[in-house]
Amino acid sequence: MSSLDSWHEEKQSAWLYRQLASCETDAKIAELFRALAAAADFQADKWLASAGQPVPPAFSPSARARITAGLARAFGPRRVRHMLAAMKVRGLSVYDSQRSLAGHLMPTSVSDVGARHKGYGGGNLRAAVFGINDGLVSNTSLIMGVAGAAAGADLVLTSGVAGLLAGALSMAAGEYVSMRSQREMFEYQIGLERDELHEYPEEEAEELALIYQARGMQLEEARRVSRELVKNEANALDALAREELGLNPDDLGSPWGAAIYSFLAFSFGAIVPLVPFLFGLPLQRSVMIAAIAAGIALFGVGAALSLFTGRSAIAGGLRMVLIGGGAGVATWLIGSALGAAIA
C-alpha cells in the first residue's frame, strides 16, 4: 500500500468517525469518535508528508463507507457495529454490553487488560441448542410430509436419512465458509494493527487512552496505562485488538471446529424423529411415536432456550412445541394433498 493509499484510508477513517459522532446519542462515545477522527487526521498528515506531496489530493469516501455511514445514521452505530468492524472502525468495544460504560473497572496493570473478556461462555451452547432445533424441526417436517403422502415406512426412513445428511452437510459447509471468512477478516485487521503499532506506537497508545477515557477513566491515568502497555508488543497488540477492534486474539474461532460442531448438533436433532422407523414398526405407529418424541424434544429445546432469554421454561417449551408442531402438521397436510392428487 502506497503512502497516498494510506493517507486516503486515514482520511476515510476520520470522515467515518465524524459521521458516527454526529449520530451517536451517548455523549462520551461521540466524543471518543471525534477524538479518534482527530487522531486519524494527524496520521493522514504524516502519510502525506512521507509521500512528499505538500498539497493534499481531493478526498472522497468510498461507496462502502457512505453506505455504512448511512446505515449507522438510520439504525444507530451500535446496531451496525459488525459492519463498522469490517471498516476497521476502532473503539467498538465500548458497545460491549452494559459493562462498557457502567460498572467496568479500568485496568491498572498489563495483567488487567482483557480480563473482562474472559469467562463469558454460553455462545457454543446457544449455537448447539439452535442447531439441534433446526435438525429437529426440518427433519420432523420432512418425515411428516413424506408419511402424509402415504409412502411406505422404508421410503420415509430413506427420506429422513437423506434429509439428515443433506441438512447437516449444508449446515457444516455454511458454518465453515462463514467462520473461515470471519477469521480471515479478523486476522487481516490484527495484522494492520500490528503494522500501525510498529509505525506509530505513540499514536496507538493515545488511541487506547481515548477509549479508556470514554469509559470513565481520567485521561492522564489512561495515558499512563496505555503507554505502559505499548512497551511490550505482545501485550500492546492484545489490548489494541480487544479495545480498538473488539476482538479476542485468543478466540478467533476454528472453521473446522464450527463445521463439525454444526454437523453434530443438526444430526442430533434430526435423528430424533427417525428412531421409530429403525425398528420396522407399522407406518402409522412409527409416525405417532415420531411425533411424540419430536414434541418432547421440542419442549426440551424451548426450555433450554429460556436459559438465554430469562423467560419461563414452560412457556418457552410450549411455544416451541406449537411452532414445530405447526410445521409438522402443515407438511403432513401438504403431503396428504399431494399423495391424493398423485394417486
PETA-V208234 format. One record per helix or strand of 2 or more residues. SS is the DSSP state (@ for helix, = for strand). FROM is the first residue (numbers start at 1). TO is the last residue. Records with the same first field share a line. If there is no record, write none. Layout:
BEGIN
SS=FROM-TO, FROM-TO
END
This chain:
BEGIN
@=3-23, 27-50, 63-75, 77-86, 92-95, 98-100, 110-112, 115-117, 123-148, 153-199, 201-214, 219-229, 233-243, 255-270, 272-279, 283-309, 313-342
END
